[in-house]
């Protein structure tokens, strides 16, 4: 079980395993609101006309960074608290004020990348974006370069690839832009810029990425069309005002993934994750679990505010190895760390390829997961764009480190659940970036010991 410790001390995980007994996991859980949808609801509500009401918004560090930046530009946003609806008083497409200070994006790459698109067309206004040490090392030219084809003026370190970044607002023009990577952040930044451009903008992706922006922009009243092979061509025609509305944020499937894998690999486990977003551009994790022959059911499927939602139940059982790559990667890129844990517990060799995008997340997630799972005795090889993992090797307790990455922290907690002795996780507080209540939910789901480990 997870044992609380003073701030800054390592968290003890799997402490009962050392006595030859493991805690299983049973029950129901509701994960926090979808992080991607939470960011977009705040941003689109800010530039809409009238009030936007957001129910279920994720009250974690990344969306709080987006809200703080918007407040600094004159947008009124009610306090963001767990369980409370958030009200955003929109200022319209051109109502954002020039801030008095640098806009602090914290650790949120989504905040910084989407802000670049939001602010590039604010004529006559000047903005500076900065963030913490980790964010200042993350590449931003992947957004800045396509925005430059629309006339954006962005300056910063290493050819505007690293923050701090200065934005000089200019009138932008529409363009046809092929993005080099399938990235919802790049696409969303371009669509935000296109809202005030002169002329239409068409974004063409190499593979389909998550489509929350397209769905929500249309709901807010934007004139947007989606076409092409598998929805990879998105065209936005400027001129339509956005109108405030009510947004209901479903549970984040990227957060649910930790419990789905935990139930699949933990003897005696059964977990139902309620109210999970099942947008088809995000459900790659379910396809991989089905490939592994996980005992998985989707219950009570329904539609909430334009997004498909359901409850997902997973039970423990034998697992087969998997292979993932190609167009599937953009639909589960955030879930690869926890899938690496699942691979350790499967029979056979699992292969992850085409996942080089993980090297420019909060950390180099491929390197970090290889390092940390290796410390637990996993048999794996890190490759340039993924991993090769030999499953079926028992994991043992170890001294672990999230290396400040929230998804790494939670993935290691799940791995420690099935290790043969206790582990100690340094910087466990990183989980709060996307899932503030993760450790409490883990403690609640841990049932009585299932008996002798084996």
C-alpha positions, 0 to 999 in steps of 0.5 A: 500500500501507499504510505504517506510521508512528509513533503519531500520524503520518498513515498513507500509503495507495496509495503505489505509485499515484503511480508509475503502478502499483496494488497489487491485493488477493488472498487469504483473510481472517478478520475479527474476531468480530462486535461485536454478538454479542461484547457480548451474549455478555458481558452475557448470560453475566454474568447467567446462572447458571454458566459461559459460554464465548465462542469468537471474541470480538472483542478490540477496544476496545468489547467490552473496555469492556463487560467492564471494566464487568461486572468492576467489578460483580463478574463474573469474566471471563478475559483477553480475547486474540486466539485464546483462549476467554473464560470468564465466571462468571455471577452470576445475574439479580440478582447484579451488585454496586454498583460502587465507581467510575464505570463507564467505557464508553469510546467504546462506545455499545453498552456504554452503551445496553445497560448502561442496560437491564441496570442499571435494574432492580437494586433499591437499587443506584446506578450512574453511566455515563460515556465518552470525549468522543465518547460524551458527545455521543451521544444516550441518551434514545432508550433512557432514555425507553422504559425510563422507561415501565417505571419506570426512574430515569435522570438526566443532562445535557440531560434524561438525554440525555447522559452522565454518566448516573446510574441508581437501580435500581428494580423495573421493570414490564412494558409494551408499548413501540413504539420510535421507531426500528428500533434493536437497541441500544434493543430489546436494552436493553428486553429486558435490563430486561424480564428482571427486570420484574414482568410481560411486556414487548412491544417493537414495532419500526417495522422489523426490526433485527438480532436477535442478542439474541432468538436469544441470549436464547432460547439462554440460556433466556429465555422470549421470543417473536417474532411480528408482521409480519417479526418486529417484535414481541418479547415477553419473559416474566420468571421464567426463569433464564439458564443459561451456555453456549458461544457461538461468535462468527462473523466480523463482516459489518460488518468483512467489508464493507470487503474485499467492497467493496475486491475489487469496486472494485479492478482484478484483485482477488479476496478470500474472507472466511471464517466470516462471520455471515450473519444475515438481519437483517445481510445488507443489504450483500449485497443491495446488492452484488447490486443493483450486479451485483458478482461475489459467491458465498456458499460453504460455508453452515452454522449455528453456535450458532444463527447462519447462517455462510458464506464470501463470495468477491468478484471485481472487475468493472464496477459499477452504481449503487444506491438504498437506503432504508426497511426495508433501512437497519437491516440495513446501517446500519454499512455505509453509509460503505463503500457510499458508497465503492462508489458512487463507483466505480459507473456512474450515480447512487447514492442513500442515503436514510432514513439519518439514524441515521448522524448519531448514531454515533461521528461524523456519518458522513454529514457526515464521509464527504461531507467526506472523499470530497469531498476525494478528488474524489468528485461527491456531495451530502449530504442530510438523511438520506443522500447522492446520489453520481455514480459514475465520477469518478476519485478522487485522493489527498488528506490524509484524517482518520478524525475518530476513527471506526473505520468511516470510517478503514477506508472511506477506506483502501479508497477510497485503494486505487483513488485515482490517487495516494497519500493520507495518513490521520490518526487511522488508529488508530481502526480498532482500535475494531472491527478491531485487525488491519485494517492488517496484513490490508490489507498481507497482501492487497495483491498485487504491482502489477497493472501500469499504472494505468488 
